[in-house]
């Protein structure tokens, strides 16, 4: 944490909120619901990462035990038009990603998919359908294949380690340890469209070698606190390695603020989006990559 007051002004990046909107002809749409919650939907099948809608305030996180907010989850799913999902998969198991995942899976009839830490969140919520995956092995979920590849969390990881016991509702934020941090490939089998979701701004050199994805949804949380060399290496081992032509930046919003209020960037005390944008816009221009920021709730067609 830094002592620098304030937060970046999102108005400075207004031109990047230009991700192509989905149309009735779009075979697959992607909708963003803050942090790294993404809905991929083809009209008959749908999968979601994270499903984090509760977004408790900072004082609540610091001083109280946490539990999913059913009203906020219901409101988020309704805003996305979600009634049923084939899978919910957290990008890792910190509370700002996985706290609601089991409840969202239960409400939508989805399978909860992830590693052993995700399974312990599911078990703590009494969930029966929990799939523990083998890294790098595709898992079918409706019309989609999910492939989870091991990654790492952006430093610092404030709650490192695995979750080794079931996490029941009303647990401290510290109970939601990072667990497995995934780079998640989602492939739509009928069209062959694929995207990569890197939920945390961390990487394992070489982990994505041999993989390809035209579209990357790239997590930038805490990235602005890193030295510039780290940002270049992160871009190289994710965007450049998979040959992406379009990058959508996620995990820049203040997740202590409810989704019913206008989004704002994380404060300088926890991140610096201005630094991230300065470096990433330069890298994207050098590589001829289209760089975007998503609009809350708006279905997009990032392949168009």
N, C-alpha and C positions, 0 to 999 in steps of 0.2 A: 504494500500500500504506500502511496506517495502523499505528500502534503499539499500538492498543487490543487488549488480550488477550482470549482467549476467543471464544465464538461464541453466537449466539442459541439458546435452548432450544425445540426443536420442540414440546415438551409444551404450551407456551403457545398453540399453534395447533391443538390436537387437534380442536376442533369443526369445523375447515375440511376435515378429511379425510373428507368426507361426500358425495363425488361419487357419483351414482347408479350402482349396480352394473349390469352387463349381465345380462340374463336370456336364456333360450332364445328368447324372442320378439324380442330386439333385432336389427334387420336389419344394423346396423353396430356394431362395438365399437371402443373405443380403449383401448390399454394403454400405460402409461408405464414406461420402463426407465431412469429417471434422466436428468439434464440435459435435453436436448430430443429424446431418443429416444422416438418414438411409433410404435406399430403400429396401423394402421387395417385392419380385417379384416371381411369379410362372409361368411366361411365358404368362399367359392370364389375370392376374390381378395383380395390384401393389399398394402399399401404401407407403407414405413417411412421416417421421417426419421432422419438421422444414423446410427443403429446403432452407437453408441459404447458398448462393453462392456469394453474393456481397462483403462481407468482406472488408468494407472500412478501411482505415488506421487509426491509433490512432489519428493523428492530425486532420483528417477529422471528426472523431467522437467527438473530444473535441471541435472543433471550428465551425463546419458547420451543417446545416440541412442535413438529410440523405434521400436518395431515393434508391430504388432497381436499381441495374445495370443490364439492360437487356442483354448486351453482356456477362457478367459473368454468369448470370442465364442460358442463352442459351448454353454457353460453358459447364457448369456443367451438365445440362440435357443431352446434346449430349454425354458427356463422359460416363454418366451412361446408355446411350441408351434408355432414357425415352422419349416417345412421348405422352403417356396417363397415367394418374393415377386415381385411384378410390377415394383416400382421401389424404389430407395433414393435419397433425395435429402437431402443435407446442408443445413442452414439457413445455414451459411457454412463456411469451410474451416480454422478453427483446429483444433488437434489434438483438443480435447475435444468436437468435433462430427464431424469428417471422417476421423480417423485410421483408423477401422475400416470406413469406408463401402464402399470398394472390395472389401475382403475379404468383408464381409457380402453384397454384391452377387454376388460370385463363388460363394460357398457356396450361395446361394439361387436362382441363375439369374436374378437381377433385372437390369434396366437401371439403370445409374447415371445420375442426372439432375441437372443443375445448370448452372453457368456454366463459363467457361474454366478457372478454378482447380480446380473439381471434376474436370474432364476431365484435368488434369495429374496429379492424384492417381490417377485411374483408369489412366492410361497408365503411371505409375510402378509399378503393380501388375500390368502386363501385361493389363489388362482391355480387351476388345474392344467391349463394349456400353456406350458412353458417349454420352449425348445432351446436347448443348449447346443450351439452350433460348433462345427469344426471350422477353424479359421481357413478362409480361402475356398470353402466348399459351397457352391450355390444351394440355396434353400428356396423351394417353390412356395409362393404365397399368392394364390389366385393367378392372375395373368402375369405376375412379376416373379423374377428371380432375385433374391437378395444374397449378396456375397460379402461377408464381413472379413476384412483383412486387418491384422493387428497393427495398431499405431501406438501413439503415446500422447499424453496430455501436455499442453503448453506449460512451460514452467512459469511460476511455481504452481505445483499441485497442492492445494491446501489440505486436501483430505485424500492422501495417496493410499494405495493398497486395495486388496480385494474385500468384498463383503462376504463374510464366511458364515453368517447366521441370518435367518429370516428377519427382514426389516418390516415391522408392523407399523401401521399409521400411528401418528403422534410420536415420531422419532426425531432426535436432534439432527441438525444438518450434518454433523460429523459422522452420523451413522451411514450416510450415503457416500461411501468411499468411491473413488474413481472407478475401481474395477477395470475391466477391459475397455480400452479406448480404441474405437473402430474407425477405419475408413470403410465406408459402406457403398458398394456398387449396387445400383438398382437397375435391372434390365427388364424392359417390357417385351415379353416374348413375341406377341403378335406383330410388332413393328420393328423389333430389334433396337429400339431407342434405349440408350443407357445414359445414366448420370452417376457421378461420384459425389458422395457427401463426406466431407472431412469436417467432423463436428468440432474438434478441438484443434487449435493452431499448433499441433505437434506433429512430428513425423519420425519415421524410422528410415534411414537411408537405404534405398534399394527395395523397400517393402512393396512398392507399386510397379517395379520393373516388369515390363512385358504386358502391362494392362493398358487399355485405351478407353478414353471417354471424351467425347466432344464437349460435354457440359460438366462443370464442376461447381458445386455449391460449397464454398470455402469458408470455414469458420475462422474468425479473426479475433475472438475474445482473448484479451491479454497480449495480443501480438504487438500492440503499440508500445509495450514496455520493454521489448527485446531490442538488442543491438541490431543495427541494419543488416549485418551479415546473416543473422538468424532469419530475417524476413526473406532475404534472397534465397537462402537454402530451403526454406519452407516452400516458396514458390517453385523452386527447381524440382524438389522431390515430390511435388504433388502435380501442379498445373503442367509444367514442362514434361514431366515423366509420362503423363498419360496423353499428351498431345491435345490438350483442351483448346477449343477456339472461343468458348464463352465461359466466363467466371462470374458467379453470383455470390456476393459477400453476405455472410450471415453471422449471427452471434456477436453483434455490435450493440444491440439494444439493451437498455437498462432493465434487467429481468426482475428487479424489485418493484417495478411499476406495473399495475394491472393493465391488461390489454384494452380495457374500456377507456383508457386515457391515451392521449397522443404519445406516440413513441418518442423516446429521447435516447441519446447515446449514453453509454456507460460513463461515469464521471472519471476525470483525470486520475483520481485516487486509485482506480482499479484498472485503467486502460487508457490508451491515447489513440483514438480513431484517426486523428489528424496525422500522426506519424505513419500509421498503417496506410492511409490513403496516399500520402506523399510517395511512399516507396512502391506500393502496389500499382498505382496508376502509371508510374514510370516503367515498371516491369511489363505491364500489360501493353503499353505502347511499343516497347522494344520488341515484343514477341508478336504483335499484331493480334492480340487477344481482346475481345470485347468484354468490358468490365461493367458490372451492374450491381445495384442494390435492390432487393425485392420490396414490393409494396404489400403491406399487411393485408391478408385475406384475399388478395386479388389473384385469381387463377392465371397462370402464365404458361406460355409455350416456349421454353428456352431453346428448343431445337429449330424453331421457325427462322 
